[in-house]
Amino acid sequence: MVAKLAPLSPLPAWLPEAVRLYLDHTEEGLSLRALARREGCHASTVLRHVRRCESRRDDPLVDEALAALGRVQGKTDDPARKDPPPMTALHRDPRTPLAIDEATIAREARRILRRLAEPQAVLAIAADLEKACVLREMPDGSTARTAVLERAVAQAFALKDWIACRKAGRIATYEITAAGRAAARRMIDEEDRRRQGMAEAQTPFADQHRDWVEREMHEPGEAPRRIRYNLAESPVAALGRRRDKDGKPFLETELVEAAERLREDFELAQMGPRVAQNWDRFLTAGDRGGYRPDAGGAEGPRMARERVAAALRDLGPGLGDMALRCCCFLEGLEVAEKRMGWAARSGKVVLRIALQRLRRHYDEAYGRSGPLIG
């Protein structure tokens, strides 16, 4: 049995594992197979991490951070190469990520990533300066500085793949990545939970993939109430956030609302496939668990089923199939195109036409305020 090797150098705890593998391979000379045995994974996995880190050295922040970490890596364990004064200077140098800890990164991330997530916001940093700043282009064409951060913090953000270089040069500009937006959302949610003192189990990594929104519901004889639901589940909602070359959303808000209305009726009608054991007849005798039209009650699912059927009949074949797959079964556009045998990138056009027809159906059949649930 091969013993698992320990990491060779005390690198910062917040450093991504891929960067650690890259430094151990390039600076310490460990082979890919030795690293794979240490991590308990396949050598191809280590190779993929190493190649990805190497390809990211075109990024100025990533390159200078890896260079600084590599110098420390080489001077840590080899007595012949130890050089305490330069190593201490590297740890104190505010231009290297060794000068900060994980708590500082988390605190700065909540402040900076939130600013970078704003429209038309970029992070700008010059080659000869120790600080970077977040700039945002305002609607009147002017540029405002919204935040300032240390160069070491910006290097840490780049190593964590929270920001990506958009334009290199004497003054490099960076923009927030999808991973950065997810991390910002996760940190903000954690901060909100701590302030509210919630006792439930926290699920920060699941919350980063959710987009909670609120909607006001009106029911007969009752005061309006607001409900909270996850908008990120639906492919239609994701497509509605896309914008064309003119900056206009591909799907208007009314079309997304029509898709969500169809999905609500579909869920109320309990028309989806079962994903677990059917317990309807558990501990029942004869046909007590069966459906009887004259049983009374349960009018909500029946009426919702009728609304879904009426909407699909109005859409007809093709349009109805696309709306059912994307709005109700939550299939992605590529999956729906393959299953229906359509050309690539044709699904979003068909879906938009289907939602326009669905919106017209709801307006003609129920008006703007209906149908009511139940």
Order of alpha helices (4+ residues) and beta strands (2+ residues): alpha-alpha-alpha-alpha-alpha-alpha-beta-beta-beta-alpha-beta-beta-alpha-alpha-beta-beta-alpha-alpha-alpha-alpha-alpha-alpha
